[in-house]
Amino acid sequence: MKACRVCVEAPLGGPLPQHPRPIFQISPSARIAVCSQAPGNRAHIAGRPFFDPSGVRLRSWMGLDEATFYDAARVAIIPMGFCFPGYDRNGGDLPPRRECRATWHDALFEKLPQLELLLCIGRYSLAYHLPETKRMSLTEIVAAWREIAARTAPRTVMALPHPSWRNNAWLRRNAWFEAEHLPELRQRIRTILSRTEDAA
C-alpha cells in the first residue's frame, strides 16, 4: 500500500495532481480505527495523517493525546483515499480517489478482524461502512449513534462529522453532539484502550 501508484498508472478519472504519497496508520494490534476521507495537503507534506487543526479537534473529541493517537499499535487511521486528492475550483479538497477503495479496502478490513470500534468521518467513509444509511443526512446518521452502535457491534461503528472548522456552524446547531455523543465515544475508547493495556 505504501508503494501504491494505481491512481497514476491506472487512474479512475483525472490525474492525481501531485506524486502519490499514501498516508495511513495500521497495525494488527489496533482495536480502534479512524475511518476518514483522505489526507489534506498539510498531511501530504508532512507524511502524517491529521497533521492539521482538524487533527487537534479530532484528538480532543476522542480524549487522546498526540502520542496515543499516533501509536499505530492502538489506533489505526484508514482513510477512504490514501493520497491527497487535490483541490476543487473553490479551494476545497476533492473527494477521495476511487482507486483506493476498489483496490485495497475490502481485503484490508478482512485482515483486521481485531478492530472493535470504527469512527467513520464524513459521507464517503459512511457510504462504505454503513451503505444502508445512503439516503440519510449526515446529521441523521450521527444522531442515530446509539442505534447504529448497537446494531453494528461487536465491530461498533460510530459516525462523526468532519472535525474541520467548516463544521463549526453544524456543531453550534447540534449541541447534543458534544453533550451526549462525545462523552460516550470517549468512554468507549478508554474502555478499549484500558482492556488492551491490561492484556499486554
FENMOGI-V763188 format. One record per backbone hydrogen bond with DSSP energy under -0.5 kcal/mol. CO is the residue of the C=O (numbers start at 1). NH is the residue of the N-H. E is the energy in kcal/mol with one decimal. If there is no record, write none. Layout:
# FENMOGI-V763188
co=[CO,CO]
nh=[NH,NH]
e=[E,E]
This chain:
# FENMOGI-V763188
co=[1,5,5,6,7,11,25,27,31,31,32,33,33,34,34,35,36,37,40,41,42,43,43,48,50,52,52,53,54,55,56,57,58,59,59,65,66,68,70,71,71,74,74,76,77,77,81,82,86,88,92,97,97,98,99,100,100,101,104,105,106,107,108,109,112,116,117,117,118,118,119,119,120,120,122,123,124,125,126,130,131,133,137,138,139,140,142,144,145,146,147,148,149,152,154,156,158,160,164,165,167,168,169,170,174,175,176,176,177,180,181,182,183,184,185,186,187,188,189,190,191,192,193,194,195,196]
nh=[4,8,9,10,16,13,77,30,116,117,76,35,119,36,78,121,80,81,44,45,46,47,48,51,52,55,56,57,58,59,60,61,62,63,64,69,70,71,72,74,75,31,32,34,25,79,39,23,94,91,88,100,101,102,103,104,105,106,108,109,110,111,111,112,115,156,33,119,120,158,35,121,122,160,126,127,128,129,130,133,134,136,141,142,143,144,145,148,149,150,151,152,153,155,156,118,120,122,167,168,171,172,173,174,177,179,180,181,182,184,185,186,187,188,189,190,191,192,193,194,195,196,197,198,199,200]
e=[-1.5,-1.6,-3.0,-3.1,-0.5,-0.8,-2.8,-1.0,-3.1,-1.8,-3.3,-0.8,-3.1,-1.0,-2.6,-2.6,-1.7,-2.4,-2.3,-2.4,-2.5,-2.5,-1.1,-0.8,-1.3,-0.9,-1.3,-2.2,-2.6,-2.5,-1.7,-2.6,-2.2,-1.1,-2.4,-2.4,-2.2,-1.6,-1.0,-2.2,-2.7,-0.9,-1.2,-3.1,-2.4,-0.5,-0.6,-2.6,-3.1,-1.9,-3.3,-0.6,-0.6,-2.1,-2.3,-3.2,-1.1,-0.7,-2.6,-2.6,-1.4,-1.1,-0.7,-1.0,-1.4,-2.1,-2.8,-0.6,-0.8,-2.7,-2.7,-0.6,-0.6,-2.9,-2.0,-2.6,-1.1,-2.7,-3.0,-2.3,-1.5,-2.1,-2.2,-2.8,-2.5,-1.2,-1.2,-2.6,-2.6,-2.1,-2.3,-2.1,-1.1,-1.1,-1.2,-3.3,-2.0,-1.6,-1.8,-2.0,-2.3,-2.0,-2.1,-1.6,-1.9,-1.8,-3.0,-1.5,-2.4,-1.2,-2.3,-2.8,-2.0,-2.4,-2.2,-2.7,-2.5,-2.3,-2.6,-2.5,-2.2,-2.3,-2.2,-2.2,-1.9,-1.5]
